[in-house]
Structures are given as C-alpha cells and as structure tokens.
C-alpha cells in the first residue's frame, strides 16, 4: 500500500440519534456520512454555497431577456452542481450551463503606487428553456 494512494477512504456511516421528550435516544432513519457525495458534490459544502451572487452587469441584464442568467459561483463548482443548485433554489431546471474562469488582473493603487492582484473566480451562464424566468432580487 502506498502512503499517498489514489483511493480515498471515507469514514464509516454513522446513525444520527433523536432524543425524545422522555430522554430516550432513538435512532433516526437517516444515516449520516462524511463522504464527498454526502457533503454536496464537488464543492464540499451546502448547495447554497455554490451560487454566490447573481452578476448584475449591462451584458448580463440584456441577456436575461433571452433566458440566460449569469452567476458568480464557487471556484470548485461543476456544471452539474450549478444546475442542481439552480433547481434547488429557483425550482427551474436549466437547459444548459456554461462556466467561464475569471483571471485575476494586475491593479495599481493610486495612493501608494504599489501593484497588486485582484482576485479572480468563476462565473456561470445558466440557460433556461423558452418562457421560463428567474426572479433575482
């Protein structure tokens, strides 16, 4: 067995307990696992952490009329996890999802003259079927 093998081990599943008013511990029907699949897919967190914020720009606003919505997403988000998050939050199944990496840019501080990097990220274009809309607040 290699020290840094490719196979990832998951912890054994544990049973969650519910305490009744009498003080008895009763096993819940649901089992709790700490594997990657139970933690929310590729992102490794709750499904609401995948879609960070909607991108409200001039280009994104004009494409909303056609049924294309733009979101800032987590760096480790996948197309499938983004589609699941949109369905969970907005109850609309997307037709297709495109992901674009945003590269960090070199910026100059006007006061000190020092150069630094602005943070990059990921954005996702979510395409909906004709006639479906999202209410973004």
C-alpha positions in Angstrom: 0.0 0.0 0.0 1.4 3.4 -1.0 1.5 6.2 1.5 -0.2 8.6 -0.9 -2.6 6.3 -2.7 -5.2 7.4 -5.2 -8.1 5.7 -3.4 -9.7 8.0 -0.9 -11.2 6.3 2.2 -14.4 7.6 3.6 -15.4 7.4 7.2 -18.0 4.7 8.0 -21.6 5.8 8.1 -23.0 6.8 11.4 -26.5 6.8 12.6 -28.0 10.0 13.8 -29.9 10.0 17.0 -33.0 11.9 18.1 -33.7 12.5 21.8 -37.4 12.0 22.7 -39.1 14.0 25.5 -38.6 11.1 27.9 -34.9 11.3 27.4 -34.6 8.2 25.3 -32.2 8.1 22.4 -34.0 6.8 19.3 -32.1 6.0 16.1 -33.1 8.2 13.2 -34.0 6.6 9.9 -31.4 8.8 8.1 -27.8 7.8 8.1 -25.1 10.4 8.2 -21.9 10.0 6.1 -18.9 12.2 5.7 -18.0 11.2 2.2 -17.7 13.7 -0.6 -21.0 12.7 -2.2 -23.0 13.5 1.0 -21.2 16.8 1.5 -22.7 18.4 -1.6 -20.7 17.1 -4.5 -17.5 18.7 -5.8 -17.8 21.8 -3.8 -17.8 20.1 -0.5 -20.4 22.2 1.2 -24.1 23.2 1.3 -25.8 23.6 -2.1 -26.4 27.3 -1.3 -22.6 27.9 -1.3 -22.3 27.0 -5.0 -24.2 30.1 -6.3 -22.6 33.0 -4.6 -24.3 36.0 -6.2 -26.0 36.9 -9.4 -23.9 39.1 -11.7 -25.7 42.3 -12.5 -23.9 43.9 -15.3 -25.1 45.6 -18.5 -24.3 42.5 -20.6 -25.9 40.1 -18.1 -29.0 42.3 -17.8 -29.5 42.4 -21.6 -29.1 38.6 -21.8 -31.8 38.0 -19.2 -34.5 38.8 -21.8 -33.3 35.9 -23.9 -33.3 33.5 -20.9 -29.6 33.5 -20.0 -28.7 34.3 -16.3 -25.2 34.9 -15.0 -24.0 34.0 -11.5 -20.7 34.2 -9.6 -20.0 30.6 -8.5 -17.6 28.8 -6.1 -14.2 28.0 -7.5 -14.7 24.3 -7.3 -18.2 24.3 -8.7 -19.1 22.0 -11.7 -21.8 22.3 -14.3 -23.8 19.6 -12.7 -23.6 21.1 -9.2 -24.6 24.5 -10.6 -27.6 23.0 -12.4 -28.6 21.2 -9.1 -28.2 24.5 -7.1 -30.4 26.5 -9.6 -33.1 23.8 -9.4 -33.0 23.7 -5.6 -33.1 27.5 -5.1 -35.3 28.6 -8.0 -37.2 25.4 -8.9 -36.3 25.7 -12.5 -34.3 23.0 -14.4 -31.7 24.7 -16.6 -31.3 23.7 -20.3 -27.6 24.1 -20.3 -24.7 25.6 -18.1 -21.5 27.2 -19.4 -18.6 28.1 -17.0 -16.0 30.8 -17.5 -12.9 31.3 -15.5 -12.2 34.9 -14.5 -8.5 35.6 -14.3 -7.0 38.0 -11.7 -5.8 41.3 -13.0 -2.9 43.5 -12.0 -4.1 46.7 -10.4 -2.2 49.7 -9.3 -3.0 51.5 -6.0 -3.3 55.2 -6.9 -2.3 56.4 -3.4 0.8 54.3 -2.8 1.7 53.4 -6.3 2.1 49.7 -5.4 0.9 46.9 -7.7 -1.3 44.1 -6.6 -3.6 41.4 -8.0 -7.3 41.5 -8.0 -8.9 38.2 -7.2 -10.2 36.0 -10.0 -13.0 33.5 -9.8 -15.6 31.7 -11.8 -18.9 32.7 -13.4 -21.6 30.6 -14.9 -24.1 31.3 -17.7 -27.3 29.4 -16.9 -29.5 28.9 -20.0 -33.3 28.3 -19.4 -36.0 26.9 -21.6 -38.0 29.4 -23.6 -40.7 31.1 -21.5 -39.0 30.3 -18.1 -37.7 33.1 -15.9 -35.9 33.6 -12.6 -36.7 36.3 -10.1 -33.4 37.8 -9.0 -33.5 40.3 -6.2 
